[in-house]
Amino acid sequence: MRAAVLTAPGRLEVVDDWPEPTCGDHDAIVAVAATGICGTDLAYVAGQREIVPGGLLVGHEPFGTIVEVGARVDSARIGQRVAVEPNYPCGACRSCLADVSSLCTARRSPVVTEQGFLAERVAVPADFAWPLPESISAEDAACIEPLAVALGAVRRAGDLSARPRIAITGAGSIGRILADVLVRRGIVPAVLDLSEERVDRAVALGARRIEAGERFDLVFESSGAGSAAAEAVELLDAMGLLVVIGVGNTPFAVDTKTLVRRGITIIGSMIYDHPYDYAAVIRAVERGEARPGIVLGEAFALDRAAEALTGAAARPDKTWIRVAGGDSRA
């Protein structure tokens, strides 16, 4: 079957002979319609992470259609349109037993611990293939995973009405999806990013620019840059909360005087928890409470995967690739 294989940093080949996936008893084979591209994928493209021998399939934000199921899966699921939740916790470790599967010590993560989804067909655990209503567009379907990250952070932040002054550092995909979610809830978040083009896009969604000297009750840090996290701490007022979503390679120093004298709390928000967050996300899109596809830019065909991936970091909008194996609208 056809697949786009990353063989070395910056070098991606579309092949016709990638092995077909094997369907285990509890698995489903999904014909991939499209997949979004995120920072994790781009870290492999840039050579910041090691590529496995034989090549790596990137892309871990897919949707498509179930075309085959294992012996322990209801055959009625064949033909079902689904979004794949691309993190598979073990279900038995301390974190999983505490319903915090995002911190699972044995979590399987496509692209990171196994092959991703930039192929015509992939095998996934059937419990992680979530039915998608036909009312959800291809664009929104391709952004279910980053929306789950954003809404997971909102859930962990607690009662937003108790923290009415809200800011977001980082106006990339997660930051803008988060801004859209907040605006739809009647909240106008302030947004900060080094890219004015990305800030402009967030403002177009109903957010606003941060004004000089402002302080906030809650800041979501979505960029992963150490400098942005340090700036986020400085933006917080007394008893403020910093929710760190972005993961990067640069640490940030915290001034303990600021931390202690303002009574600031910092928490990390790692992806989402199974099965609660994905179910809630799909319901939110179905009800019109989120439109994550608004962050997408041009859709690339699989034949243009190399162009899509090597240029993604420079684009202000999120890159996605249409594989067109499982959804006529893709």
Buried (B, 14 or more C-beta within 10 A) or exposed (E): BBBBBBBEBEEBEBEEEBEEBEBBEEBBBBBBBBBBBBBBBBBBBBEEBEBEEEBBBBBBBBBBBBBBBBEEBEEEBBEBBBBBBBBBBEEEBEBBEEEBBBBBEEBBBBBBEEBBBBBBBBBBBBBBBBEBEEEBEBBBBBBBBBBBBBBBBBBBBEEBEEBEBBBBBBBBBBBBBBBBBBBBEEBEBBBBBEEEEBBBBBBEBBBBBBEEEEBBBBBBBBBBBBEBBBBBBEBBBEEBBBBBBBEBEEEBEBEEEEBEEBEBEBEBBBBBBBBEBBEBBBEBBBEEBBBBBBBBEEBBEBEBBBBBBBEBEEEBBBBBBBBBBBBEEB
